[in-house]
Amino acid sequence: MGDDAPEQWPDGLSSTEWLNQECMSLVEATVRVHLAKDPLLTLTIAGDLAPYLWERHHLDDAQQTCLLGIAASRELGERRQEAMILSNLGLVLKDQRKLKKSVRAHKAARQIARELLDTHLEALALNHLGLTRYEQRRFAESLRLHRRAARLFKGAGDSRNRTGALLNVAETLREMGHPQQASALLQKAHRGFLGQGNAHGSAQAQGSLALTLRQAGRAAEAIALHRQAIAQTRTLHRPRTLAVELSNFGSSLTVEGQYTEAEEALQEALALFEEMEDRSGEARARGNLARVRLHQADWHAALNDQVLACELFADIGDDHALAVELRNAGHTLLQLGRHFEALESFETAAHLFSALDDEENARVADDLAREVTERHGMQTFGHEGGEYS
């Protein structure tokens, strides 16, 4: 831009505020064009607008735009466009925690790709389906899907999407307890993104590598990587990515005992998640903030954040995250001498973990409930209870 470029957007808005206003206008325009029976223009707008709305976490508008785009593509017989938008819809449904519907959308996209003999389109559908399977905690299937997508992208000569699929492989491996394999792949993905000039991808790879290092007990190294990832993300105007990185950064700082900076990072993340109405991100940030409070022995403030996190996880139907936070809240309740409530939290967590086939965590929560019962002379009636004598 030249020297005559304006310092502000119209009406004194920031660029982000201006873009948000414009995209909302485009959502309304898409509806009007659809009602005016212009499927070609509807599809043209929806195809580009839906991914942007998803990235900005305007999920209801993104879903509506996807549905209009799918209807238009079917009217026009544009099968490839239908598959692309179905795959976008699957991503939106995933973030809305409508996971079964998300799976159906991705499978429908894959079926069209196979009918069209379009391996690149199939790879996109498989990679996105892998993200939903990850959210369903079906990690082995998620890993298989991401690896298959990476191979198809390689065969299609799409190095950018292949690198993204490898990033997903690495994150799934980390969740499955394979940090060394994950670290090697994340470093490879980071180099790949840098070579492609993909600043967003490289920042995500750095942030993911930082998480892997922290889980391996290398929090100091993780913090340095988090700082780099956050600095890069701040230049990209991607608030959701920034919020995620700040929340993870706060957790690593907490591990290293840097509580003041951890709280600052988490409060910034929390504000971003709240502004985007991202309840999952807000819940995780509140859980991370509670851990800072616990290290400072501020039990009441910690419990308040944990209760809010539990309410949010329950509201969006993320039962595994809810179980984790209930278990954490149980420890806080013990510090406050509220033993009956702690017992109830541990028992409910155990029930949720067991229902999700996470037997290891179910056993841990059961053991905690048993310990409370034995120490304080209470009786538990099992996972279905919540009644004590």
ABEGO torsion letter per residue (X at the ends): XBAABBABBBGGBBAAAAAAAAAAAAAAAAAAAAAAGBAAAAAAAAAAAAAAAAAAGBAAAAAAAAAAAAAAAAAAGBAAAAAAAAAAAAAAAAAAGBAAAAAAAAAAAAAAAAAAGBAAAAAAAAAAAAAAAAAAGBAAAAAAAAAAAAAAAAAAGBAAAAAAAAAAAAAAAAAAGBAAAAAAAAAAAAAAAAAAGBAAAAAAAAAAAAAAAAAAGBAAAAAAAAAAAAAAAAAAGBAAAAAAAAAAAAAAAAAAGBAAAAAAAAAAAAAAAAAAGBAAAAAAAAAAAAAAAAAAGBAAAAAAAAAAAAAAAAAAGBAAAAAAAAAAAAAAAAAAGBAAAAAAAAAAAAAAAAAAGBAAAAAAAAAAAAAAAAAAGBBBAEAABGBBX
